[in-house]
Amino acid sequence: MVETATAPKSTDFMTVLEGFKAIGPFLETTWRRHGMPAEEIAFILGGAKWVDGAPVDPAMWQDWLAAVQMSRSVAGEDALSANA
């Protein structure tokens, strides 16, 4: 039996690591669509890789974790204000 991948929905969840792995292809696709030279974003794409069970750029991973934490905090504040 062959499984068919379905398109993700905005209500789907992913892990922090899955999000980190997804940001590279997203940025590269967006960058190319706007006709920007790949060299201008190569440092981000190179650091946003996961190899042998660890991030290529540990500082970028820490920045990513901080961004996730900020995002969750804002999402929590939005939920609280919506219920007020």
C-alpha positions as CSV (number, residue, x, y, z in Angstrom):
1,M,0.0,0.0,0.0
2,V,1.3,3.5,-0.9
3,E,0.7,6.3,1.5
4,T,-0.2,9.6,0.0
5,A,1.0,12.7,1.7
6,T,-1.7,15.3,2.4
7,A,-1.2,19.0,2.4
8,P,-0.7,20.4,5.9
9,K,-3.4,22.4,7.4
10,S,-3.0,25.5,9.6
11,T,-4.3,23.5,12.6
12,D,-1.6,20.8,12.2
13,F,1.2,20.6,14.8
14,M,4.9,19.9,14.3
15,T,7.8,19.5,16.7
16,V,10.3,22.3,17.2
17,L,12.9,20.2,15.3
18,E,10.5,19.7,12.4
19,G,9.9,23.4,12.2
20,F,13.7,24.0,12.2
21,K,14.1,21.6,9.4
22,A,11.3,23.2,7.4
23,I,12.6,26.7,7.6
24,G,15.5,26.1,5.2
25,P,13.4,24.9,2.3
26,F,10.8,27.6,3.0
27,L,13.4,30.4,3.0
28,E,15.2,29.0,-0.1
29,T,12.0,28.7,-2.1
30,T,10.8,32.2,-1.1
31,W,14.2,33.7,-1.8
32,R,14.4,32.1,-5.3
33,R,10.8,33.2,-6.1
34,H,11.8,36.8,-5.5
35,G,14.9,36.4,-7.8
36,M,17.4,37.0,-5.0
37,P,20.9,35.6,-5.3
38,A,21.4,32.4,-3.3
39,E,24.7,33.7,-1.9
40,E,22.8,36.3,0.1
41,I,21.0,33.7,2.1
42,A,23.5,30.8,2.0
43,F,24.8,31.5,5.5
44,I,21.3,31.0,7.0
45,L,20.6,27.9,4.9
46,G,23.9,26.4,5.8
47,G,23.4,27.0,9.5
48,A,19.8,25.8,9.5
49,K,20.7,22.2,8.8
50,W,20.6,19.2,11.2
51,V,23.4,16.7,10.6
52,D,24.4,13.7,12.7
53,G,21.8,14.5,15.4
54,A,22.9,18.0,16.0
55,P,22.6,21.5,14.4
56,V,25.3,22.6,12.1
57,D,25.3,26.0,13.8
58,P,24.5,25.6,17.6
59,A,24.0,29.3,18.0
60,M,21.3,29.3,15.3
61,W,19.6,26.4,17.1
62,Q,19.6,28.5,20.3
63,D,18.2,31.5,18.4
64,W,15.5,29.2,17.0
65,L,14.6,27.9,20.4
66,A,14.3,31.5,21.7
67,A,12.1,32.3,18.7
68,V,9.9,29.3,19.5
69,Q,9.6,30.4,23.1
70,M,8.7,34.0,22.1
71,S,6.2,32.7,19.6
72,R,4.5,30.5,22.2
73,S,4.5,33.3,24.7
74,V,2.8,35.7,22.2
75,A,0.3,32.9,21.3
76,G,-0.5,32.4,24.9
77,E,-1.0,36.1,25.4
78,D,-3.3,36.2,22.3
79,A,-5.3,33.3,23.7
80,L,-5.7,35.0,27.1
81,S,-6.8,38.3,25.6
82,A,-9.3,36.5,23.3
83,N,-10.9,34.8,26.3
84,A,-11.1,38.1,28.4
